[in-house]
Amino acid sequence: MYKQHEKDLEMGTLRNAHSQTTSLEDFFTEAQTIEESIEKINGNIKTIAELHSHSLDLVSNEESLRISHGLDRTINETRLQLIDTKNRIQAMEVENRKIHVSSNSQIRRNRHAALKMKFLNSLKSYQSIEVTYRDKYQQMIERQIRIVNPDATDEDIGAALDNEHGGVFAQAIMKSNRTNEARSVFQAVQDRHADVKKIEKTILELSNLFQEMHLLVDTQAETLDRIEAQMSEAVIHTSQAEKELSGAMGHATSARKVRTSI
């Protein structure tokens, strides 16, 4: 569902890019909308960092669940905002390519460049935060594993991080003399492991957005160039046909005059 929604947004961007260019007033209105969207994204990124920080604290199960739901909600909301903002910036860039050089075109390009830079900085900031907290979650998992299995090797910890069902950790519980504590820690490790997987998914999505910011615009520009080339070719052919028709009509007129004089 999410992938289809993203595809629909991108197809809409491409269709809008083929439509008539907007007025300068409409351009500034769209630029303001993008600016506000980036500010909302930055606000969400700050909230996500705060929720990650709270999640690392020793909290009750009820509080942990509340934080987890808050993270999921904010991350999903931010994901959609990022996609929409990316598409708007790309549509603006494609439209700017269609405008002939003028004072207005330079104003548009400068404004677009500033918005694109702000958006890329937001992506970098978000990615940096996710990488930082992924590492902190993994460090917490390592500490929790050593609580019930002080002799755990780096390989044991790595296996626990890679194993969604915690097979290595379950074995540690069976060997531990503190079974109740071990089970409590085991649940905490599972929760942190799920958090790490979610963060890694977000990091991958952010990396893809970076690539799409460049690849999609190039693809759209090539499409526009082909359309403009086809239109120019059609105009040339039409002009040549008109000249040929005009020449033929001229010859016919001359021939009629000759016949009339005879």
VMD Tcl script that draws the C-alpha trace (Angstrom):
set ca {
  {0.00 0.00 0.00}
  {2.83 2.37 0.96}
  {4.81 1.58 -2.22}
  {1.72 2.15 -4.40}
  {1.05 5.46 -2.64}
  {4.65 6.56 -3.29}
  {4.37 5.50 -6.96}
  {1.13 7.47 -7.36}
  {2.77 10.56 -5.87}
  {5.71 10.31 -8.25}
  {3.50 9.78 -11.31}
  {1.50 12.84 -10.28}
  {4.74 14.81 -10.04}
  {5.71 13.81 -13.57}
  {2.30 14.72 -14.96}
  {2.38 18.11 -13.23}
  {5.84 18.75 -14.64}
  {4.42 18.39 -18.17}
  {1.67 20.93 -17.55}
  {1.90 24.67 -18.16}
  {4.39 26.52 -15.94}
  {2.97 28.32 -12.91}
  {3.02 32.06 -12.39}
  {5.69 33.59 -10.16}
  {3.07 34.19 -7.47}
  {2.00 30.53 -7.53}
  {5.65 29.52 -7.50}
  {6.28 31.43 -4.27}
  {3.12 29.93 -2.73}
  {4.40 26.44 -3.51}
  {7.86 27.35 -2.19}
  {6.27 28.49 1.09}
  {4.35 25.20 1.33}
  {7.59 23.26 0.88}
  {9.35 25.44 3.47}
  {6.62 24.76 6.02}
  {6.73 21.04 5.26}
  {10.49 20.94 5.88}
  {9.95 22.72 9.22}
  {7.39 20.07 10.20}
  {9.84 17.34 9.21}
  {12.56 18.92 11.36}
  {10.12 19.12 14.28}
  {9.29 15.43 13.87}
  {12.98 14.52 13.69}
  {13.53 16.29 17.01}
  {10.56 14.42 18.52}
  {11.92 11.09 17.24}
  {15.30 11.80 18.85}
  {13.61 12.63 22.18}
  {11.51 9.46 22.07}
  {14.58 7.36 21.31}
  {16.34 8.95 24.29}
  {13.40 8.22 26.61}
  {13.25 4.65 25.31}
  {16.84 4.07 26.47}
  {15.91 4.99 30.04}
  {14.74 2.35 32.49}
  {10.96 2.70 32.19}
  {7.94 0.56 33.01}
  {6.42 -1.77 30.43}
  {3.43 0.57 30.10}
  {5.69 3.58 29.52}
  {7.83 1.61 27.07}
  {4.73 0.67 25.08}
  {3.57 4.29 24.99}
  {6.97 5.44 23.72}
  {7.03 2.69 21.09}
  {3.60 3.69 19.75}
  {4.65 7.34 19.70}
  {7.76 6.46 17.72}
  {5.86 4.37 15.20}
  {3.27 7.11 14.67}
  {5.83 9.91 14.28}
  {8.11 7.86 12.00}
  {5.23 6.92 9.68}
  {4.03 10.52 9.55}
  {7.55 11.74 8.79}
  {7.97 9.12 6.05}
  {4.92 10.44 4.18}
  {6.03 14.05 4.67}
  {9.46 13.23 3.25}
  {7.98 11.59 0.16}
  {5.57 14.45 -0.49}
  {8.25 17.11 0.01}
  {10.72 15.24 -2.19}
  {8.15 15.07 -4.99}
  {7.29 18.76 -4.69}
  {10.96 19.79 -4.86}
  {11.54 17.55 -7.87}
  {8.45 18.90 -9.65}
  {9.70 22.44 -9.05}
  {13.12 21.58 -10.48}
  {11.63 19.99 -13.59}
  {9.38 23.00 -14.13}
  {12.33 25.39 -13.75}
  {14.11 23.54 -16.56}
  {11.30 24.49 -18.94}
  {11.58 28.24 -18.31}
  {13.74 30.34 -20.61}
  {16.57 32.38 -19.08}
  {15.27 35.58 -17.48}
  {15.33 37.43 -14.17}
  {12.35 35.37 -13.02}
  {13.99 32.09 -13.98}
  {17.05 32.94 -11.87}
  {14.84 33.81 -8.89}
  {13.07 30.46 -9.26}
  {16.31 28.49 -9.53}
  {17.86 30.20 -6.49}
  {14.76 29.57 -4.37}
  {14.62 25.94 -5.47}
  {18.32 25.41 -4.71}
  {17.84 26.76 -1.18}
  {14.83 24.49 -0.57}
  {16.63 21.45 -1.94}
  {19.63 22.11 0.32}
  {17.36 22.45 3.39}
  {15.63 19.20 2.53}
  {18.90 17.31 2.04}
  {20.17 18.68 5.36}
  {17.02 17.36 7.04}
  {17.61 13.93 5.51}
  {21.22 13.95 6.74}
  {20.17 15.03 10.22}
  {17.50 12.32 10.42}
  {19.87 9.65 9.17}
  {22.56 10.70 11.66}
  {20.10 10.47 14.56}
  {18.91 7.02 13.50}
  {22.47 5.70 13.15}
  {23.38 7.10 16.58}
  {20.43 5.49 18.35}
  {20.79 2.22 16.46}
  {24.30 1.98 17.92}
  {23.05 2.91 21.39}
  {20.29 0.26 21.25}
  {22.84 -2.37 20.21}
  {25.13 -1.35 23.07}
  {22.21 -1.69 25.48}
  {21.44 -5.16 24.11}
  {25.06 -6.15 24.66}
  {24.97 -4.96 28.29}
  {21.70 -6.79 28.93}
  {23.03 -10.03 27.45}
  {26.07 -9.89 29.74}
  {23.80 -9.55 32.78}
  {22.62 -13.14 32.42}
  {25.64 -14.45 30.53}
  {28.81 -12.61 31.61}
  {30.91 -15.02 29.57}
  {29.11 -14.25 26.30}
  {31.53 -13.77 23.44}
  {31.29 -11.18 20.71}
  {30.03 -13.98 18.45}
  {27.25 -14.81 20.93}
  {26.18 -11.18 21.08}
  {26.32 -10.85 17.30}
  {24.17 -13.96 16.93}
  {21.66 -12.57 19.42}
  {21.49 -9.28 17.49}
  {20.91 -11.15 14.22}
  {18.43 -13.67 15.63}
  {14.90 -12.27 15.87}
  {13.81 -15.08 18.16}
  {16.81 -14.78 20.47}
  {17.91 -18.41 20.27}
  {21.30 -17.71 21.83}
  {19.69 -15.66 24.57}
  {17.13 -18.39 25.30}
  {20.01 -20.81 25.87}
  {21.56 -18.33 28.30}
  {18.32 -18.28 30.30}
  {18.40 -22.06 30.68}
  {21.99 -21.88 31.97}
  {21.38 -18.92 34.28}
  {20.81 -19.31 38.02}
  {18.69 -16.14 37.93}
  {15.90 -17.40 35.67}
  {13.33 -14.72 36.51}
  {15.79 -11.90 35.97}
  {17.03 -13.53 32.80}
  {13.53 -13.76 31.38}
  {12.89 -10.11 32.16}
  {16.11 -9.12 30.44}
  {15.27 -11.44 27.54}
  {12.01 -9.54 26.95}
  {13.86 -6.23 27.08}
  {16.40 -7.51 24.54}
  {13.63 -8.62 22.19}
  {12.04 -5.16 22.42}
  {15.35 -3.44 21.71}
  {16.04 -5.84 18.85}
  {12.71 -4.86 17.27}
  {13.67 -1.19 17.68}
  {16.99 -1.81 15.91}
  {15.22 -3.48 12.97}
  {12.85 -0.51 12.62}
  {15.74 1.95 12.71}
  {17.65 -0.01 10.05}
  {14.55 0.10 7.84}
  {14.35 3.89 8.25}
  {18.07 4.31 7.49}
  {17.61 2.34 4.26}
  {14.59 4.43 3.25}
  {16.53 7.66 3.86}
  {19.39 6.36 1.74}
  {16.93 5.60 -1.07}
  {15.50 9.11 -0.81}
  {18.96 10.57 -1.32}
  {19.33 8.56 -4.53}
  {15.84 9.37 -5.76}
  {16.46 13.09 -5.29}
  {19.00 12.81 -8.10}
  {17.83 9.89 -10.26}
  {14.17 10.80 -10.61}
  {14.85 14.40 -11.57}
  {17.28 13.24 -14.26}
  {14.71 10.76 -15.58}
  {11.99 13.42 -15.66}
  {14.32 15.88 -17.38}
  {15.14 13.31 -20.06}
  {11.43 12.71 -20.61}
  {10.80 16.44 -20.95}
  {13.74 16.80 -23.33}
  {12.31 14.05 -25.54}
  {8.88 15.68 -25.54}
  {10.34 19.10 -26.36}
  {12.51 17.56 -29.11}
  {9.48 15.85 -30.62}
  {7.49 19.09 -30.45}
  {10.34 21.05 -32.09}
  {10.64 18.42 -34.79}
  {6.90 18.60 -35.39}
  {7.09 22.40 -35.68}
  {9.96 22.13 -38.19}
  {8.08 19.58 -40.27}
  {4.94 21.71 -40.15}
  {6.89 24.77 -41.22}
  {8.49 22.88 -44.10}
  {5.12 21.53 -45.17}
  {3.67 25.05 -45.12}
  {6.55 26.32 -47.28}
  {6.11 23.45 -49.72}
  {2.37 24.07 -49.85}
  {2.93 27.79 -50.31}
  {5.41 27.07 -53.11}
  {3.02 24.68 -54.79}
  {0.21 27.23 -54.61}
  {2.55 29.84 -56.09}
  {3.41 27.58 -58.99}
  {-0.27 26.82 -59.57}
  {-1.11 30.54 -59.60}
  {1.65 31.26 -62.10}
  {0.47 28.43 -64.31}
  {-3.09 29.80 -64.28}
  {-1.81 33.24 -65.24}
  {0.15 31.79 -68.15}
  {-2.89 29.89 -69.40}
  {-5.07 33.03 -69.08}
  {-2.63 35.17 -71.06}
  {-2.55 32.55 -73.81}
}
mol new
graphics top color blue
foreach p $ca { graphics top sphere $p radius 0.5 }
foreach p [lrange $ca 0 end-1] q [lrange $ca 1 end] { graphics top cylinder $p $q radius 0.2 }
display resetview
